[in-house]
Amino acid sequence: MVARTFSVAFEGVEARAIEVQCAVAPGLPSFTIVGLPDKAVTEARERVRAALAAMQIALPSKKLVINLSPADLPKVGSHFDLPIAIAILAATGLIPEEAAQGILSLGELALDGSLVAVNGALPAALTAAELDCVLACPEGCGSEAAWVGATPVIAAKSLGQLLHHFTGDRPLREAEPGEVTRPDHHKDLRDVKGQERAKRALEIAAAGGHHMFMVGTPGSGKSMLAARLPTILPPLSAQEALETSIIHSLAGLLDEGGISRERPFREPHHTASMAAIVGGGRGAQPGEVSLAHNGVLFLDELPEFPRPVLETLRQPIETGEIMVARANAHMHYPARVMLVAAANPCKCGYLPDPERACSKAPLCGEDYLGRISGPLMDRFDLRLEMPPVQFQDLDLPPSGDSSAAVAARVAAARARQAERYEGTGLRTNAQIEGQILDEIATPDAEGRALLTKAAEKLGLSARGYHRVLRVARTIADLAEEEAIARPHLAEALSYRVVSGVLN
């Protein structure tokens, strides 16, 4: 007799269906798992044996074989414990075979039979819906998986509860999705004193999803500004929230209760490895650039990051996707992020200050920022020099618009973009290119003359030329104007040069 049930194996953000087959055959007592299991899956034999013993259920004194099909796909993770146990219970007649075939399950078993929460419940629920199966999972994963809403989710505390449920003795209620977590921002853009031009650039970056680079002396407010970027970004749409939550589910970062509509804000330290930033390691896990999908990746002290790490970011920030290639795995992860970076003008940080600059100026600044390659620098839509904040400014009361006021303008600009790009798969001005860019970002005659002159003087690359047009399009959207005029282009061009440091 062969009993069948289902589970999943994760490939990138995709949860591939796995058929878990259990055969009980005559022969010497044994318990074998085949189908390319890793160490964690192989160890499921002892966890399942102990959990069944805790329920006073003995394994049959026969040859027991578990096959994870397709057999040529590597199986990784402890979440195969529960489907293996369900397959055994069905093969021994303790669960109806028909019920087991309609179950897709995942979960780790403790030795006492209780279920331990695992990563990936959300993408597993999507696969269960495609197979028209019921999802069975630990109680800690129920509210997360229930967000899919397209398949029943049974969340149990123990294997015994699931056994009673599927035999009809004590049915469990379907899990309910948790409440959407609301951001509780204690920071406000008005906290930043001075730096009005930087606040304007931050608003433009948020409105169009543009990459932004800030250069300034220590204490000029670079990190402070970046930390307030989430307060002016619009909430995630339902589709964006699902995309982001799937990645966070695989990484085990979802809070109990599930999905958040706040855009992710990731700020890895400059000592982070390449695998931590772009993905990799055991199982080719998603990196920071994917965990920030649909949100912000903030890299403080950009020149301090290893150059190979920075160079690997060039492709994903351009295409919105990254492939983690390993000898036994090629994982694709989404990586549509706003890249916001900050740097001191030199190693000591005080190059623009004649009283505090080191004796190596200006070579110290050229050497320090020279660690950032030209192709990577060319991918920043907005480049901003932030002067030191004067002590007199710190005594002034808060000024400028609050985060709520700026967020309202950003949301209005994003709404215009959503209407303009409906049906194209694009979401923000930072993503447009080709014919669409020509159609919606063609300047008037005065603007074209200014842009041509600036391109010749500044030596803009083709990428830089198009990025100026995208930023100008966003500035026009903030001004609620349909046509791109000379003032919009002039402001966009002002963010392409950092005087005295970068050309």
N, C-alpha and C positions, 0 to 999 in steps of 0.2 A: 504494500500500500504506500502510495506517495501522497503526502499532504502538501498543499501549496498556500502560501500567503505572500505578501509584498512588503518591500521596504524601499529605500533609496540609497544611491551612492552619489556623492556630490562631485560635479565637474565644473569648476568655476562657480557661477551663480545658478547653474542648472542642477536640478535634482533628478537623476536618471532612475527610472523604475527598475527595481531588482526583484526577481522572483525567488523567494526562499522556499526551497523544496526539502522535504524531510522524508526519508525512506527508512522503514524498519524492516530489516531482512534477517533471515536465520543466520546464525554464525556466532562466533565468540563475542561476548559483550565488548563493545567499543563505541566511541563517540568521535566522529571525524567531521571536520568542516573543510569543504573544498570550494574552489571558485576564486582563487587568488586572494585569500584573506590576509590581512596584515597581522601583526602581533596582537593588537587589541581585539580583533575579531576572533583569533584563535583562542585567546584567553576566555572568550565567552563560554566555552565548555564548562569551566569551573564555576563561573558565576551562575549560569543557568542550572547546573547540577545542584548547587547549594540553595538557590532560590526555590527550586522545586522540592528539595528536601525540607525546607522550612515550611512548605505547604503540605508536608507529609505525602508527597507524590514521588514515587521512585521511577527512575528511568527503566525502560524495559531491558531485560537481560538478553538483549539481542544486538545485532550490528546496527548502529544508528549512524546514518550519513546525512549531513546537511550540505546541500549544493546551493551556491549563490550564483544565479544565472542573470546575465551572460557571464560565463566562466572566464572570459578573457579580459574582463574589466576589473582593475584593482579595487578591492573593498577595504576601506579605511574607516576606523572609528568604533567606539563602543556602542553606538546606537543600534547595532545589529543584534544586541542581546534580546530585546523584546520580540522582534519577528522570529528569531530562532526558537524562543520559548513557545510562541504561539503555534509555530509549525509543528513542534514536538507534541504539544497538547492536542492538536488536530489529528496528528498521526496516531496517537494513542487513544483517540475517541473521546477525549474529555471536552473538546470543543467541536461543534458540528463542522464538518469539512466545508460545507457551503458557506458558513459564516467566516471561516478563516480565509477563504478565497476572496471575500469582499472587504478584507481589511488591509490597509497599508499602515504599518506601524514603525515607530522608532523610539528608542529609549534604552537607557542603561539600567541593568539590574543590580541591586545591592544583594548581599548574601542572605539577607532576611526576606527577600522577595519584594521589597519596596522599589519604586521606580525613581531613578535619578534623572533630572532634566539634562537635555543634550542640546547642542547647537543645530540649527537648520530646520526647525519645525515649520517656519513660514514657507520656504520653498517646497518642503515635503507636502504641505497641505495643497499647494498648487498642483503637484503631481498626482496626489490622491484625487483631486477634482477631475483631472484629465482621464484617470482610469475609472471614474465613477465608483470610488472606494470610500469606505469610512476610515478616517484617520484615528488611530489609537496612539496615545503618547502619554508621557508623565504629566502629572497635574501642573507642574511648574511651566510646562510648555503650552498648556491649553489655551490661555487667553491670547497668546501670540498667534497660534495656528488658526484660531477661530476668526481672525481678521479676514481671511480669504472669503469666508461666507458662502462658498460654492460647494462645500462638502461637510457632512456632520463630523464633529470632532469629539471624541471620547477621551477625556483626560482622567487618569486614575492615579491613586496614590501607590497602588501595589499591583503585582501580577494577579493576586487573588481577586481583587476587585474586578479586573478585566475578565477573569474566568467566570465569575458569577454573572457579569453583564452579558457575555456572549452565549451563556447557557440559558439566559432568561430568568435566573433566580432573583437577582437584585440588579435591575437595569440602572445604569448611571445616566444622569442628565447630560445633555450636550453642553460643551463648554461655551461660555459667552466671551466675546471679545472684550478686552479691557478698555478703560477709558483712554481717549487720546490725551497724551501728556501735553500740558501747556507750558510754554517757556515762561520762566519767571526771571525777567531781566532786571538786575539791580544796577546795570550800567546804562548811561545815557550819553549821547553825543555831546550834550552841553557840558559834560564833565571836562571835556578837552578845551583848555583855554588857549586862545590864539590859534594858529594853524588853520585859518579860515580857508585858504586855498586847498589845503589837504582834505578838509571836510568836504569841499566841493568835489574833489577828485574821487573821494570815497563814495559819494552819492552817484557819480557817473558810473563808477565801476559796478556798484550794486544794481543800478538801473539796467545796464546792458550786459552784465555778466563778464566784465572785462578783467584781464589779468593786470595786476598793479604792482609796481616796484617803488619802494620808498627808500631814500638815502638821507641820513641825517645824523647829527652828533648824538651821543648818548643823552637820554633825557628829553629829546625833542618831541616825544609822543608817538613814535612809530607803533610800538606794541599796544599802546593805549588805544590808538585809532583802530587798529586791526581787531582788537577785542570787542569793539563796539559795532563792528560790521554786522554780526548776526541780528542786532537790534533794528536794523533798517532794511534787512532783506525780507521779501514776502514769504509767507509760509509755503511749505511744499504742497503742490497739488496732490490729489489722490494717487495719480499714477506715479509721480515722483516719490511720494512717501512709500509706496510699495516697492519701487526699485531700490531705494536706499535701505529700507528695512530688511530686504532679503539679504543684502550684503552684511548688515549688522547682525542678522540672525546667524549667518554662517560663522561670523567672528565671535559670537557669544556676547554681543554688546547691547542687545535689547534689554531694557529694564522690564521687570515683571509687570505685565499689563500691556506691553506691546508698543504700538506704533507712535511715533512723534511726528508732528507737522513742522517742527523746527529744523531748519537747514543745518546739516552737520558742520562743525567747525573743528578742524584738526590742526594741531600745532606741534609736530614732532620736534625733538631736540636735534641739534646739528650733529650729535654723535650717533644718530640712528643709522643702522646698516641699510644697504641697498634692498635687502629682502624686506625690511620693515617699511621702507618707503614705497616701493613699487610692487611688493608681493613676492612670495616664495617661501622658503623654509619647508618644514615637514608638511606634505600635502599641498604645497603651493598655495598657501593661504593669501587672502587679499591684503594688500599693503595700505599705507595711509592715503595714497592717492585714490584708491577705490573706496576706502571708508569715508572719504570726503565727497563722494559722488553726489551731485546736485547741491553741493555746498561749497565750503571754503577750505583750501589747504594753505595754511599760513606757515611760511618758512622764515623764521627770525634768524638774523646773522647768516644770510644766504651764502656769503663767500666762505664760511666756515664748514659748510657741507662738503664732503668729498666730491671731487669733480666727476668721477664716474656716476655717482648717484644723481647729480644734477643733469648730466647729459641724458640719462635714461628717462628723465621727465619730458624731454623735448617732444617725443612722439605722442605720449598719452594726452598732454595738454592741448595738442593740436587736433587729434582725432577723437578724443573722448573715450578711448578704449585702450586697454593694455593687455598684452598677452604675456603670461608668465610661462616661459619655455623651460622645461626640465627634460632630462633624459627619458623619464617615464610619464611625463604629463605635460600637456599644453593647455593652460587654463586661460580663458578670456574673462576679464573683469571690466565692467564699465568704469570710466574715470572722467566724467564730465564735471570738471571743477573750476572754480575761480582760484587761480593761483595768486596769492598775495605774499610778497616777499619784502623783507626789510634788511638794511645793511648800514653799518657805519661807513663813513667816507674813506676811512683808512684803518689800519690795525689799531692805532691808539684811539681813533675816533674823533679827533679834534682838528682835522685838516683845515676846515674853513676858518678856524679861530686863530688869528695871528699871534695871540698871546699864549696859546697852549699847544699849537701845532709842533710836531717834532721837527728835528733838523733835516729829516729826509724828505720833507715836502718839496715838490709835489709827487716825487717818485713813489712815496709810500702809498698814496692813494691809487696811483696807476697800477702798482703791483697788486694791491689788495683787491680792488674791484676787477682787475684783470683775471682773477680766478673764475669769473663768470664769463663763459664763452659768448662770443658775438651772436651765434645762432640762438642761444637761449635768451639773451637779452632782447633780441629782436622780437621775441614772442610776447613781451609785455606791452600791452596797449597803452598803459599809463605809466609814465616815469616821473617821479616827483622828488624834488629836493626840499627837505624840511629844515628851515633855519632853527637855531636854538631859541627856546622860549625865554623871554626876558623876565627877570624876577618881578618887575612891575606888573606884568600881565597876570601873574599868579594871584595877586591881591584883588583883581577885578572880579565882579560877580559873574556868574555864568552868562554867556552870551550866545547868540546864534540860535538856530532852530533846534528843537528837541528831536530825539530819535523818532518819536511818533510822527512829527510833522514831516521829517525827511522820508520816513517809511511810506507815508501816504503818497508822496510824489513818486517814489520808486515804484510803488504798486501800480500807480496810474500809467507810468511809462511801460512797465511790464505788461499791463493789460493791452496797451496799444500794440505791443510786439506780438502778443498771443493772437490778437485778431488779424494782424498782418500776415503771420506765418501759419495760419490755420491750414491744416491738411498737408503741410510740407515736412513735418517731423522736426522742424526747428523751433526753438523756444526763445532765444535771445539774439540781440544784434551781434554778439560776439561770435555766433556760430555761422553767420551768413557768408556766402562766397559765390563766386562765379556769376551766372546770369542774374540771380536774385539780388546780389550786391549791386550790380550795374543798374538794375531797375529801381531800387529803393534808396540808393545812396549817391545818385549822380548830382554833383553840385551845379549851381548856376554859373554863368559866365565869369563873374567876379571871383567866385570861389574856386573855379577851375584854374584861373590865372594865378591865384595865391598858392594853390596846391602845387602847381607846376614849378613855380619859382622856389618854393620851400623844398620840394623834392630834389631839385638841382643843388641847392645850397647845402642842405643837410645830408645829401647822399642817401636818401631813403631807398631801402630795398623794395622789391615788389611786395613782399609781405608787409613791410612797414607802411607802404603807400595804402594798402587795403585796410590796415588796422586804423589808420587815421580816418578813413571813410566810415568805418564801423563806429568809432568813437563819436564822430560828428553826427552820425545818424542817432545815436543815443542822446546827445546833447539837444538835438532838435526835438526828440520825443519828450524830453523833460520840459522843453519850452512849448510843447503842444503845437509844434509847427510841422507841416508835412514836407516842405522843401528844405534842403540843406543849403544854407546861405554862408556867405563869407565869415560872419562872426562865429558860426559853429565850427567851421574848419580852423579858424585862427585859434580858438580855444583848444581844439583837439591837437593841433600842432604844438601848442605850448607844453603839452604833456609828453612830447617825444624827446626832449633834451633836458639833461641835468647839467646846468652850466658849471664849467670848471672841473667836472668829474667825468661825464660821459658825453659823447657826441652821437 
